[in-house]
Amino acid sequence: MHKRVYFFIILFLLTACTPSTSSNISSLHSQKNISLTEKETDWIRPQITISTIGDILIHDRVYDDAWNGETYNFKPMLAAVADYLREADITVANQETIMGGESIGLSGYPNFNSPVEIGDALQDAGVDLITMANNHTLDRGEEAIQNAIAYYEEIGIPYTGSFKNTEDQAEIRVLETDQDISIAFLSYTYGTNGMAIPEGKSYLVNLIDRKQIKEEVEKADELADVTIVSLHFGVEEERMPDQEQKDLAQYAADLGVDVVIGHHPHVLQPIEWLEGEEGNQTLVAYSLGNFLSGQYAFYNRIGGIFEFDLVKKADEVVVQNPRFLPTFVEFEEEGDAISNVQVVPLEQESEEKIENLDEVLSEIYAHMTQWMPELDWIAKSN
């Protein structure tokens, strides 16, 4: 079984648009094909599942643990959760640390630069698209960004939020599926840790600018059935969204955005539905926390997999059935180093590593569902 998704980037010239040549990325994964036969569509509405995860935050202690003497192998770190990511038709990850590669020197906090091999691991685990707009995008300058983009293009993973030139920035990323459901992805960040964007190169990272967001959402709506916006915003370590996050999420809802995915606080924040000014419903996850990182604090080690379905009904596609699986970054501490880093479903963690695990699970469930009591928990993967 395998995913089959088609990636389109759409270039806008004035009010007209011309689709670029599509590239079939079905060969990226070999886990699932959910194409519906003609007989099946008689009684099943076409639908797909979207999966999103939090920050991929590669501290030096994480890539040190990935080093096997020959290369940086991150795949074992994601092995316990890969099946969940592969089961979705489209999986999206936020690459918090720029993937500039060894050629310019690897680095950790505060100015990150990660091995390109993390891209291979994400692809192997089922990730189909990368969001790149965050406060660390400019950590190692333009060269790191161009290196990362070149590698994503080499391995065939679409990206958004950071671009190689103006023309690239003007292209809306749209994924098409066998179920005739299309999704546009946009990505923006609140800032870049005070680092100035080089003059004339605003394409290097999308900032949260309401005018730009409005224009691009309107373009995306012309091209796709569903628009998903990733926003890098909020306050680090805060487990509840602040007023600015709420205002921006509501702004997106009023524009008609279907789903808002938040990043940056490095801890989980609740999920809710917002009503837009046209009566539309917008699904919002304010922060999905860290998915893979070397942060030590307990809540920094809890992230999650957020899923929802896109269901085609007559002439529209609606967002339904949001669900969540909390995850945990386990590792062993050895002085300043960590080892045996692995992302695991929180419910599968051992009592030896997390005391009172049932209480922790209950607390996380209550936290994530406080504004959405109907939020389901993702069942264990077979």
C-alpha positions in Angstrom: 0.0 0.0 0.0 1.3 3.5 -0.8 0.4 7.1 -0.8 -0.3 8.7 -4.1 -0.3 12.5 -4.0 0.4 15.0 -6.8 2.3 18.2 -6.1 1.6 21.4 -8.0 3.1 24.8 -7.6 1.1 27.6 -9.1 2.7 30.8 -10.4 0.6 33.9 -10.4 0.9 36.7 -12.9 -1.4 39.6 -12.1 -4.9 38.1 -11.8 -4.2 35.1 -14.0 -2.6 31.9 -13.0 -1.0 29.1 -14.9 -0.3 25.7 -13.4 3.3 24.6 -13.4 4.3 21.1 -14.5 3.2 18.7 -11.9 5.5 16.2 -10.3 4.2 12.9 -9.1 5.5 12.2 -5.7 3.8 8.9 -5.3 7.1 7.1 -5.3 8.2 8.8 -2.1 6.4 6.3 0.1 5.2 2.7 -0.3 2.8 2.4 2.6 -0.7 3.2 1.5 -2.9 3.7 -1.6 -6.4 4.7 -0.7 -7.7 5.3 -4.3 -11.4 4.4 -4.4 -12.7 2.2 -7.1 -15.8 3.2 -9.1 -17.9 0.7 -7.1 -16.7 1.9 -3.8 -17.6 5.5 -4.6 -21.2 4.5 -4.9 -21.5 4.3 -1.1 -18.3 6.0 0.3 -17.8 9.7 0.0 -14.3 10.6 -1.3 -12.1 11.6 1.6 -8.5 11.8 2.7 -6.7 12.1 6.0 -4.2 14.9 6.8 -1.6 14.4 9.5 0.4 17.2 11.0 3.2 17.2 13.6 5.1 19.8 15.7 8.6 21.1 15.7 11.5 19.2 14.3 14.1 20.9 16.6 17.5 19.3 16.0 19.8 20.3 18.9 23.4 19.3 18.6 22.9 16.5 21.2 20.2 15.1 18.9 22.4 14.9 15.8 25.3 13.7 17.9 23.1 10.7 18.9 22.1 10.2 15.2 25.8 9.8 14.2 26.6 6.2 13.6 30.2 6.6 12.7 29.5 7.0 9.0 26.4 9.2 8.6 23.6 10.9 10.5 20.8 8.3 10.8 17.7 9.8 12.3 15.4 7.0 11.1 15.5 4.9 14.3 14.4 8.0 16.2 11.1 8.1 14.3 10.5 4.3 13.8 8.0 4.0 16.7 5.7 6.6 15.2 6.3 6.2 11.5 3.3 3.9 10.9 1.0 6.6 12.2 2.5 9.2 9.8 2.5 6.8 6.8 -1.2 5.9 7.3 -2.3 9.5 6.5 -2.6 10.5 2.9 -0.7 13.7 3.5 1.6 14.3 6.4 3.1 17.8 7.2 6.0 18.6 9.4 7.5 21.9 10.7 11.3 21.9 10.2 12.2 24.2 13.0 16.0 24.1 12.4 17.3 24.9 9.0 18.7 21.9 7.1 21.8 23.5 5.7 24.0 20.4 5.9 27.6 19.6 7.0 29.2 21.7 4.2 28.7 24.9 6.2 29.2 23.4 9.6 26.6 21.9 11.8 25.4 23.8 14.9 22.9 23.7 17.7 21.3 26.4 19.9 21.0 29.3 19.4 21.9 29.4 15.7 20.9 26.0 14.4 22.1 24.1 11.3 21.0 20.5 10.9 22.3 17.6 8.8 20.4 17.1 5.5 19.8 13.5 6.6 16.9 14.6 8.8 15.1 15.2 5.5 15.7 11.6 4.5 14.3 10.4 7.9 11.2 12.5 7.7 10.5 11.3 4.1 11.0 7.7 5.2 8.6 8.2 8.1 5.9 9.4 5.7 6.2 13.2 5.6 5.0 14.7 2.4 5.4 18.5 2.9 7.7 20.7 5.0 6.9 24.1 6.4 10.0 26.3 6.8 8.8 29.7 8.1 10.0 30.0 11.7 12.1 32.1 14.0 15.2 30.0 13.1 14.9 30.2 9.3 17.7 32.8 9.0 20.0 31.3 11.7 22.7 30.4 9.3 21.9 32.8 6.5 20.9 32.5 2.9 23.3 29.7 2.1 21.7 27.3 4.6 18.3 28.1 3.2 19.4 27.5 -0.3 21.1 24.2 0.7 18.0 23.0 2.5 15.7 23.9 -0.5 18.1 22.2 -2.9 18.0 19.0 -0.8 14.2 19.0 -0.5 14.0 19.3 -4.3 16.6 16.6 -4.7 14.5 14.1 -2.7 11.2 15.4 -3.9 9.6 16.9 -0.8 7.6 20.1 -1.4 8.3 23.0 1.0 6.6 26.3 1.8 7.3 29.3 4.0 10.9 29.9 2.7 11.9 30.1 -0.9 14.9 30.2 -3.2 13.8 33.3 -5.2 10.9 35.7 -5.9 9.4 33.4 -8.5 9.5 30.5 -6.1 7.7 32.5 -3.5 5.0 33.4 -5.9 4.1 29.8 -6.4 1.3 28.4 -4.2 2.0 24.8 -3.1 -1.0 22.6 -3.9 -1.2 18.9 -3.4 -3.7 16.9 -5.5 -4.9 13.5 -4.6 -6.5 10.5 -6.4 -9.7 11.4 -4.5 -10.0 14.6 -6.5 -9.4 16.7 -3.3 -6.8 19.5 -3.5 -5.0 21.2 -0.6 -3.1 24.5 -0.6 -0.4 25.0 2.1 0.9 28.3 3.3 3.4 29.1 6.1 4.4 32.3 8.0 6.4 33.3 11.1 6.1 36.1 13.6 9.9 36.9 13.2 13.4 35.7 12.9 15.0 36.3 16.3 15.9 39.8 15.4 17.9 38.8 12.3 17.3 41.1 9.4 16.1 39.6 6.1 18.6 40.6 3.4 17.5 43.6 1.4 15.5 42.6 -1.6 15.3 39.0 -0.5 12.0 38.8 1.4 11.4 35.5 -0.3 13.8 33.9 2.1 11.1 33.7 4.8 7.4 34.5 5.0 6.6 36.9 7.9 3.2 37.1 9.4 1.9 40.1 7.4 -1.9 40.2 7.2 -2.0 41.8 3.8 0.3 39.1 2.3 -1.7 36.4 4.1 -5.0 37.7 2.7 -3.7 37.9 -0.8 -2.2 34.4 -0.7 -5.2 32.8 0.9 -7.4 34.3 -1.8 -5.1 32.9 -4.5 -5.1 29.5 -2.7 -8.9 29.4 -2.5 -9.0 29.8 -6.3 -6.7 26.8 -6.8 -7.6 24.3 -4.1 -10.6 22.8 -2.3 -8.9 23.4 1.1 -6.4 25.9 2.5 -4.2 25.0 5.4 -2.1 27.8 7.0 0.8 27.2 9.4 1.6 30.0 11.8 4.7 30.2 13.9 3.5 32.3 16.8 2.9 32.5 20.5 5.1 32.5 23.6 7.6 29.8 24.3 6.7 27.5 27.2 3.2 28.9 27.5 0.6 26.1 27.5 -2.3 28.4 26.5 -2.5 30.6 23.5 -2.1 34.4 24.0 -4.4 37.0 22.6 -2.3 37.6 19.6 -2.5 34.0 18.6 -6.3 34.0 19.1 -6.6 37.2 17.0 -4.5 35.8 14.2 -6.4 32.5 14.2 -9.7 34.4 14.0 -8.3 36.6 11.2 -7.5 33.4 9.3 -11.0 32.0 10.0 -12.5 35.3 8.7 -10.5 34.8 5.5 -12.1 31.4 5.1 -9.0 29.4 5.9 -10.0 25.8 6.6 -7.3 24.7 9.1 -4.7 26.7 11.1 -1.7 24.7 12.5 0.4 26.5 15.1 4.0 26.1 16.2 6.7 27.8 18.3 5.7 27.5 22.0 7.4 24.0 22.2 4.5 22.8 24.3 1.0 21.6 23.5 -1.8 24.1 23.4 -5.5 23.2 23.0 -7.4 22.6 19.8 -10.7 24.3 18.9 -13.1 25.3 16.2 -13.5 28.9 15.2 -16.4 30.4 13.3 -15.4 32.8 10.5 -17.4 35.9 9.6 -19.1 34.0 6.7 -20.2 31.3 9.1 -17.5 28.9 8.1 -15.8 26.6 10.5 -12.0 26.7 10.9 -10.1 24.0 12.8 -7.2 25.5 14.9 -4.4 23.7 16.7 -2.6 26.6 18.4 0.6 24.6 19.1 1.6 21.0 18.5 4.7 21.2 20.7 7.9 19.5 19.9 7.8 16.3 17.8 11.6 15.6 17.9 14.0 17.7 19.9 16.7 17.7 22.6 14.9 19.8 25.1 14.8 18.4 28.6 11.8 19.8 30.3 8.9 17.4 30.7 6.2 19.3 28.7 8.8 20.1 26.0 9.1 16.4 25.4 5.4 15.9 24.8 4.2 16.6 21.3 1.7 14.9 19.1 0.2 13.8 15.9 -2.9 15.8 14.9 -5.1 14.2 12.2 -8.3 15.2 10.5 -10.3 14.1 7.5 -11.2 16.1 4.3 -14.5 14.8 3.0 -16.0 15.7 -0.4 -19.7 16.5 -0.2 -21.3 17.5 -3.4 -19.4 20.6 -4.6 -17.4 21.3 -1.4 -14.8 19.7 0.8 -15.3 19.9 4.6 -13.0 19.3 7.5 -14.2 16.5 9.9 -13.2 14.1 12.6 -10.2 15.9 14.3 -8.2 13.5 16.5 -4.9 13.5 18.4 -2.2 11.2 19.6 0.3 12.6 22.2 3.9 11.6 21.7 7.0 11.7 23.9 10.7 12.1 23.2 12.5 9.6 25.3 16.2 9.5 25.8 18.9 8.7 28.3 20.9 11.5 29.8 24.7 11.1 30.0 26.1 14.3 31.4 25.6 16.9 28.7 24.9 14.3 26.1 21.7 12.3 25.4 21.5 8.9 23.8 18.9 6.5 22.4 16.6 9.3 21.3 13.2 8.1 20.2 9.8 9.5 19.6 7.1 7.2 21.0 3.3 7.4 21.5 2.9 8.7 25.0 0.5 5.9 26.0 3.2 3.3 25.1 5.8 4.8 27.4 6.8 2.8 30.4 6.1 3.6 34.0 9.8 3.4 34.5 10.3 6.5 32.4 7.1 8.4 33.3 5.7 7.9 36.8 1.9 8.0 37.1 1.6 7.6 33.3 -2.2 7.3 33.5 -2.5 10.6 35.3 -0.2 12.3 32.7 -2.3 10.9 29.9 -5.5 12.1 31.6 -4.0 15.6 32.1 -2.9 15.9 28.5 -6.3 14.7 27.3 -8.1 17.3 29.5 -5.7 20.0 28.3 -6.1 19.3 24.6 -9.9 18.8 24.7 -10.9 21.7 27.0 -12.3 23.7 24.0 -13.2 20.6 22.0 -14.7 17.9 24.1 -15.4 15.8 21.0 -11.7 15.6 20.1 -10.9 11.9 19.5 -7.8 10.1 20.6 -6.0 8.2 17.7 -6.2 4.5 18.2 -3.0 2.4 18.5 -1.4 1.6 15.1 -1.4 -2.0 14.1 
